Amino acid sequence: MSLHKQIKDGIKDAMLKKDTLRLTVLRNISAVFTNEMLAKKITTPEMSDDDAITIIRRLVKQRKDSIEQFTKGNRIDLVKNEEAEMKILEAFLPQMMNKEEIEKVVKAKVAEAGTIDKAKLGQFMGGIMKELKGKADGMLVKQILEELVK
């Protein structure tokens, strides 16, 4: 079942269970999907899983930014709401790789490439990120790569 279909079914389920927070979040995701499909002129009834995951990641990032801002503004009530929404969003994302798994992939790529010029570190990281697309945090990959290339 596609991610788009799961979210549509989740909306129905949240309505039946009268789970207002989940319903609000899922409706928000659905609205963003619809807007994105209109903007990209996608005519299929459902969005591809890759596009859906990209959008959900963007929504999670927005929640993280909001949490940071609300924490600075000492608005704990809003922080809790954003965290609850983020938890619902993250349930639709694939499991992220942990540091050890990322290190294995990065070490293998470094060994495969031999020596890496620090000036071309960005290009090298781009290749790694394409392979780990959606499975690893870019900041963590960058940190591990910089430690190995020192």
N, C-alpha and C positions, 0 to 999 in steps of 0.2 A: 504494500500500500504506500502510495506516495506521501510525502510530508504534507503537501497541500491538502490532500484528502484527510489525513490524520487531524489536521487543525480544524477542518470543517466539521468532522465528526466530534472533535473535542468541544466545539461550540455547542452542539446539540446536547452533549453529555453535561456540560457545565450548566446549561439552561435547566435541564431536568433536575440536577442536584442543587440548583439555586446557589451555585458557587460564583458570587459576583466578581471577585478578583480574577479568577481564572477566565471567566467569561469576558471580562474587559480586556485582558491581555490577548486572548485568542482572537477577539474581534479586531483588536489593533493590528495584530499580525496579518489577518485576512485583508484588512483595508490596505495595508502597506503592499501586500502581494498584488492586490487589484490595481493599485496606483502604478506599481512597477510594470505590470503587464500592459497597462494602457500606455505608459511612457515608452516602452520598448516595442509597442505594437505586436505583442504576442497574442496570437489568435487561438491557441490551444486552451482548453477549459482549465487546465492546471499548469502551474509553474513547475519547472524541472527541480529536482531535489537540490542540485548544485546551487541554482539561483536562490532557492528558498533558504538554504543554509547560510549563504552569503548575507541575505537580508536579516535573518535571525541573529547572526553574529554582529551585524551593525546595530541592531536593537539592544543587544546585550552591552555593547560598548557604550551606547547612549545611557543605559542604566548605570554603568560604572562611573561615567562622567558625572551624572546627576548625583550619585551617592557621594562622590568626592566633594562636589559643590555644597550639597546639603550638610555634610559633615562640617565643612568650614563655616557654614552659616549657623551651626548648632541647631539644626532642625531634625532631631532624632526621629520624630514621627514620620517625616517624609523619607528618611533613610530606610526605615523599616519597610515602608510600602514599596520603595524601589527595589530593595533586596528580595522581597517576596515576588515581585514581578520578574526579576532577573532569574530567580530559581525556576519559575515556570518556563521561561524562555529557554534556559539551559537544558531543560529536559528534552527538547527537540534537537539538540545538537549532538553530533557524534562524540564519543569519548575521546578526550585529549590524551596525547601520549605523555608519559611521565619523563622526568629528566634523564633517567637511565636509558630509556628507549631512544630518546632523541640523541643522546651521546653516542650510542652504537651506530646510528645512521650517519651522524656527522663524522665520526672517526673513520667509518668505512669510506665515505666520500673524500675525506682528506687523504687517506691512504691511496685511494684510487687515482687522485689527482697528483700525488707526489708533493712537491713544494707549492705553496700558495703565496703569491705576491700580495702584500698588504694593500696595495693600491687597487687590486682586483677582488678584494674581499667581498664587496657588495654584489658583484656579478656571481661569485661563487655561492654566496648565501641565497641569491635569487634562484639558482638551480636547486639548492636543497629545499627551499620553500615550495617550489613547484612539486617536488616529489612528496613533501609532507603536507600538501595542500589541505587545510582544514583540520589537520590532526595535531598540529603543534603550535605553540605560542611563538610568534616571531621574535619577541624580546628574549625568550629563553634560548632559542636557537642561536641568536646573535651572541649572547653571553657565552655559550658553550664554544662556539666557533672562535671567538676572540681568545678564550683561554687556551685553546689548542694551537692557535697560530702564533702566539707570543714569541 
